[in-house]
Each structure stands twice: as C-alpha cells, then as structure tokens.
Amino acid sequence: MRNVTLRQMRVFASIARHRSFTHAARELHLTQPAVSQQMKLLEAEVGLPLFEHVGRRIHLTAAGEELQRYATQTTDLLREASETFAAMRGLKRGILKLGAVSTAKYFAPSLLSTFKPDYPEVTIKFSVGNREEIVRQLAANETDLVIMGRPPRELVTVAEPFAKHPLVIIAAPGHPLAARRRIPLKQLSTENFVIREEGSGTRASMAHVFREHGVRFQTSMEVSSNETIKQAVMAGMGISFISLHTVSLELAAGKLVMLNVTGLPLMRDWYVIHLRDKRLSPIATAFRNFLLQNGAGIIAKAISVEMPHKAAAPIWRSEERRVGKECR
C-alpha cells in the first residue's frame, strides 16, 4: 500500500458509498475514465479485486469491504484536520454529519436553520432513520452526532440531554374515548393500536410502559412512518402511542385529539450523542454546545402544543440526566 494516494482513497470511498462510478465521478468533478483509471491503479497496488459487477450493479468484494473501512477513516481524519486548522484561522467552515431518529425530523430543521446563519460556509449532511438505522450509522462512525430519545446501551457513548420529549396517545376526534377524562391504561387493552415497526424507539417506549403495568395491547396495523400512523388514526383505524412533537399541527387543527390517559404524557429526554472515543471536529463541537444551550427553547417554540390535562402519577420517570456521562 506504499504507493496508494489520497486521491485514490477519495475516489474509492465515493464509489463505495454510491455503488456507482458515474455518481462518484459527478461528486468529485472527474471524468468517468479518470475514475476508472484511479481504481485500476488502486487494485494493482492492493493486489486484490475491489469490485465485482453483477448485471449493472456494483458490489464490493471482501477486500473492498475491508478497504472501505480504512478509506472512511482516512477521509474523516483529513476532514477533521482541515476543520481544526480552519478553526485555528478563525474560519467557520467544514462538514457537520448529523443523524436523527425519524421522530426528531419534526424539529431538527428548526435547530439547523437557527444554527446555520452563524456558520454560512458549513455543509450539513443530515440523515434520518429509525433507531436501529441511526445506531448502526453511529457505530460505523458515519455521523458526528446523533439525536435520539434513548442512548444506545450497546455502544460506549457520551449522551447529553438537551430537551424534554413527551409521548402521548392520540385518537380521531370522533373516538368514544376522546371526551373521557382520567382513562386507566388498562382500559386501552381492548383498543386497536397503530404502532411503529420493530427497531423504533417509540415502539420500545410503548412496549415498556404497557409491560411495566401488566397491560396487553392489540395491534391493528404496523407501519414505519409517523405520517402514515397519523393518517391511519384520523381514518379511524385505531389509536396510537406517539411523540407529541410529531402531532402538533394535527392537534391544533382538530384533526387528532390527545387522550386523557392517567399518567400520561410520558416524559423522556432528547439526547445529543457521540461515540466516547470520537474526536469531535470544531463544527460538531459548536453544534453540540448550541443544542445544549438553545435546543430546548427552539423546540418549544417550533412545536408549541398546549397540554389539555396534567398527568396524574407519572407512568415512567424521565430518564436520569446524564450530562457528560458515558453510556454503555
């Protein structure tokens, strides 16, 4: 590997990410023959094939999968070095790689739009997925920071709470329970629930609450989208356990109602998380500090929902605040 160049590693990393020579050429502003030539030189240096073509699709070989890990580390180190020197020169540029669970997409744009004016030259790469997808990205070092409601125990991380996260049960306005007050949780055991898919943090929270109180729930529909859940509930297909941050517009418009269930809303926290061994770039550090200082207020302003009732005895305590602590 003595003669491998940084240019070759950048080209390879782009191809591996897009699984396409054409997309890599476009991203790097190179011609496709130039990209192909760089890969021929790289494969000759490695001494093993890096790609295999199945029909029109490109797949990484075992050697290619291994090299991708090193290529990602190489490009990340160069990016961090560039941003560190930029910060030393007083510049505000770089790349912020942020991941968020799908529920957070309802307020993340407000956070980013408030942060961005002070860093006009920063490029933001924002990815959204369910909990399992975001944890995988974090483990693979594909993101600098992630926003989620429950720190992953399978990774060694630094998790810091920056805003409250209420979870509620919603129904269509015409639902028989819509006008009821102080509904016991066990009364919902006969209701049909529209729930999130396996791997969702919201589903895990719901399962925990019902299991802790010995209450079973019936599932009428399982979907991977909060938007689909809202439409299904409005159509009368059942009720749902969901983040209050996802339904503010529908509650305000009267298209959905929040059921007055004893002990709800369930109060949890939103966390900003990074791997403990991750050396945050100046831009990532700036965004983390921005969230800790301003995140709660921006979310409250972006998603303002008046609680129609106060919780009785809390069903589940908010997670212990672990500012700056390592989570396993």
Secondary structure, DSSP 8 states (H G I E B T S, - for coil): -TT--HHHHHHHHHHHHHT-HHHHHHHHT--HHHHHHHHHHHHHHHTS--EEEETTEEEE-HHHHHHHHHHHHHHHHHHHHHHHHHHHTT--EEEEEEEEEGGGGGTHHHHHHHHGGG-TEEEEEEEEE-HHHHHHHHHTT--SEEEESS--TTS-EEEEEEEEEEEEEEE-TTSTTTT-SSB-GGGGGGSEEEEE-TT-HHHHHHHHHHHHTT---EEEEEES-HHHHHHHHHTTS-BEEEEGGGSHHHHHTTSSEE--BTT-SEEEEEEEEEETT----HHHHHHHHHHHHHHHHHHHHHS----SS--SS-SS------TT-EE-
